[in-house]
Every structure is written in C-alpha cells, then in structure tokens.
Amino acid sequence: MGDTPAGAGPAPETEIARDLARRSVPLAPVLIVACGLVWGIEGAMSSAYAVALVVVNFLVAAALMAWAARISVAMLMGTVLAGYLLRLGALTLAVAAVRHAAWVELLPLGLTLLVTHLGLLVWEARHVSLSLAFPGLKPPAQKG
C-alpha cells in the first residue's frame, strides 16, 4: 500500500466531466443554430435546454462517482447504478415538466439530448488516458 490515502488525489471523474462541459461550448452553438434554422426559435430554445441538461447530467454523474470512490468500491458500484437510474429519471422529469410549454419543440429537444450525450462521449474518448499512470485525461504531448 502507498503512503497516499484513498481519495487524496484529484478525482479523474470530475476532471473528465469538466472537460466534457468545456467541449460542449463549441458544440452547443452549432446544435442550437441548426435546430433554430429547422424549427425556429422554439427549436433553438429546446436545443439549448437539452445541452444544459446533458452538461448537468455529466457533472452530477462525476460528482456522485468522485464522492463514492472515496468511500469504497462497493459504494462506487452502487452509486453508479443508482445514480444512473436516478439521473435517467431526472432527465425524464425535466423533459416532461416542459413538454407542453410554448417554447418547446420535442423533436429537436430529443435529438439534441441524444446527439449531445453520444457526441460528447465519443469526442471525449479520444482524450481519456485509460492508464493507471495517468487516470483521467491524457497528459499533454511533450515537445522535444
């Protein structure tokens, strides 16, 4: 066992989620404008709402995992499963709560939820280290 207590270092979950949120910044305007061109202002507003839901979803997932990882592996596994189900329910409630609002178009809302979740995960997969030496994001390339 090492000298560093469990959970003393930076949480790779939160590092990755913050990076996902950062990567959503250039993606969001493209989706919002595209939905606005097709569905008008309601489509743009629905798309913006969906992007916000996705970013919050990733940040909440990371916070839950970082918290549970400091406790135990069993707590982490249980939190991931329960967190997924609760966050899926929260997304469903967030959509159901606004579905009849005048500013909502359901098709761009749903498409943006799907495209943003999958697109950000695929984009981020290229930047994740997947090694014990550098958990989280890959370190910047050394010049030399």
HELIX and SHEET records of a PDB file:
HELIX    1   1 PRO A   12  ALA A   69  1                                  58    
HELIX    2   2 VAL A   73  VAL A   98  1                                  26    
HELIX    3   3 LEU A  106  ALA A  125  1                                  20    
END                                                                             
